[in-house]
Amino acid sequence: MNCAYHSHKVAVVGCNGCGKPLCPACDHRVKGFPFCQDCIVQGVDLLRQQNQSSYIPLLKKQTSPPIATALSLICPGLGAAYNGQTVKAIVYFAVFVGLFQMWILTGGTAIFRWGVIGMWLFSALDAWRTAQMIRAGLTPDGAEDILVRRFSGNPKLWGIVLSVLGILFLLNSFFNFRPLMRGILPVLLIGLGIYLLRDYVFKSKRSAQNQINSESRNNAPNFANAMSDNQFKRDDFDSQSEYQTQTRSRH
């Protein structure tokens, strides 16, 4: 068998990543195992992509935490808009208005009253924290939280929530549903909270990590197996009559 890159030269070993036959000139060793030049280039590209995916770009921006906090106290979500987080501002404002409307429709239920106060204070605290993070160099996208990512990436959830609230408000304008809404709205909020946190409570992180590792093994050269094997099987190449030379032993 001849080399995959030099057809006039006899192959002495096979690539441990893709199995191509290699001549002595194309026999590149990584931790003692032979690899072809294509597998080495793919391995370097894979490492570069992993480093780029874990890198968080830095963006210096002069934001004032006191101003962001003051704007959030005036109107929840306004501080997030000042920090450049438009989606977060819309989500915070929508949640605040929804809780306020539920408080009115349910006749001042305590859970919604404290929800309004908590959302108001939380938006101010988040605006202060985010402004400090942006001044430190973190991009606004990197400062997004779980609630914003769940709402912004799921328009179906927005449609369901708005439709249910609209129907309840419409029925309440024609009929006196306040006693009934006091029992329905807390159940809807509990269901919404479970839906928002389902991937973080019920889904196993181990299965997701195993899937990522499986995809990496399928798309990349088999460098991990090469480093984990105790001994490369050179006898498979020595026993074939097509190879006219013996495999070189390197330590």
N, C-alpha and C positions, 0 to 999 in steps of 0.2 A: 504494500500500500504506500502511495506517495503522499507527500505533504500537501495539505489543503491550500497552502500559499505558494509553495514552490513545487510544481508538478514534476520537476526533473530530479528532486531529492527524495530519498527514502525516509518515510516516517519512522520515528523511533519511540514515540509516546503519543497518547491521546489527551486532548484538553479535558481537564476535570470538570469544566463547566458545561460545554456543549458537545464534547466527544470528538471534535475534529482531530484528524491525524496531524502530527506536528513533526517537523524535522528538527535537528539540533539547533538551527538558527532561530526557529520560531518557538522554541521551548522556553517560555518565561515562567519562572517559579515564584509562587506566592506562598510563603510559609512552607516551602518544600514541595508544593504540589504544582503540577504543570497547568498553565492556562495559556490560551491563545490571546492575541492582541485585541480581538473584538470583545472578548469577555472581560478583559482588564478595563477597556474603555467604558463598557457598560457598567461595570462596578463603580468606577470613578464617578460617572454621571449619576448613578443612584445615590451615592453618598452626598454629592453636591445638591441634589434635589431634596434630600432629607434635611440637610443643613438649612436650605432656603425656606423650607416649610416651617421649621422651628424658629426662624428668625422673625422678630417683631420689629418692624421699621420704626424709627424714632422721628418725631416731628416736633420741633420746638415751636411753641405757640404761646404768646403772652395772654394768658387768661387769668382773670382775677377771681379767686375763690369767694371773697366777700360779695362781689357783684353777682356772681352766679347764685349764691345763696339768697341774696335779697330778691332777685328776680323770681326764684322758685317760691319764696314766701308770698310774693304778690300773686302769682298764678302758677300752680304746679305744672311743670314741663317747660316753663319759660327759661329756667336756668339751663336745662339740657339743650334747648335751642341755642342759647348763648355759647355753649361749649361746642357747638357744631354737630350735635346729635339730634337730627330732625326726627328720625323714627322714634327714638326714645321719648322725645318731647310729646309727640302725638299719642304714644301709648300711655304715658303718665297722665296727660290731660284727659284722655278718654276714660281711664280707670277712675280718676278723681270725679269726673262729672257723673259717671255711672253710679258710683257709691253715693254721691250727693242726691241723685234722683231717687235711688232706692231708699235712702233715709227719709225723704219727704213722703214717698208713696206708702211706706210702711208705718207712717205716723210716728217717726222718731225712734225707731228700734235702736237699741244700744249698740248692736254689732256693727250697724252701718255708720252710726255716729262716731264710734271709735275708728272705724275704717277710714272715714274722711279725714279725721285728725292724723291718723297714722300715715296715710298717703301724703298728706300735706308736709308733714315733718320729714318723711323719708325722701321726698323729692328734693327738699332743701339740702339734706345731708348728702344725698347722692350727687347733687350739683357741686357741692364743696369738694367732695372726694374726687370726682372726675376732673374738675378744674386743676386740682393739685397734680393728678396723674398726667394730664396733658402738658402742664408746665414742666414736668419732669422729663417729657419726651415721648410718652406713649401716645399712639394715634387714637383718635376717638373711637374707631371701630374696635380696637383692642380693649376698650373699657366698657363694652356692652355687657349686660348681665343676662341671666338665664331667662327672665320674664320677657325682656325685649326681643331676644333671639327667637323665642317660641312664638310670640305674636307676629313679629315682622316677617317670619318665614312661613307663615301658615295663613293664607287669605281665607281658607275654608273656615278656620276657627273664628275669624272676624265676622264672617257672614252668619254663622250659627248664633254667636253671642248677640249681635245686633238684631237679628230677626226675632230671637226669643224676647229680648228686652222690649223691642218695638211692639210685639203682640201683647205683652203684659201691660205696657203703658196704655195701649189703645183700649184694651178691655177694661182697665181701671178707670178710664175716662167715661165709660158708659155704665159700668156696674161698680158696685162697692166691693172690690176684691182685696181690700187691705188685710182682713184677717187671713185670707187664703195666701196672699203674697208673703205674709210673715213666715209661713211654713215652706213655701215653694222656693223663694229666693235663697235662703241659706243652703238648701239642698243643691240648687244650681251652682252656687259658689263652691261648695265642697267638690262637686263633680268637675268643675272647671279647674280647681286646684290640683286634683288628682291627675287630670289630663296634662296639665302643664309640667308636672313633676314625674310623669310615668317613666320617662327614659332614664331618670336619675334615681328612681326608687326600685322599680320592678325589673328593669332590664339589667342583665349581668354585664359588667364591663369586661369580664374575662372573655366572653364570646365575641365581643367586638374586637378585642385585641387579637384573638386567635384568627379572626377573619382578615385583619390587616396583615398579620404575619403570613397567612396563606397566600394572599395576593402578592406580597413582596417576593415570596419564594417562586411563584409562578412567572413573574415578570422579570426577574433578575437572575444573573448567573449564580451557580450553586457555590458561592464562596463560603457560606455558613457550614455547609456539609463538609467542605474540604478542610476547614479548620477544626471541626468536631471529630472527624474520623481519626482513629489512632494510626492507621497505616493506609497509604494509597495502594490500590491493588495493581501493582506493576506486573504481576504474573500473568494477568489477562493479555497483556501485550506481548510478553516474552513467549507465551505458548503459541501465538499465531505464527504460521509459517510465512505470512506476508511481510513481516518485519525481518529484515536481514541483519540488523544490529541489535545488540542488547541494550536494555534501558539503563541510562546512566543513574547511578545512585549518588544522591547529594544529601548532605547533612546540614 
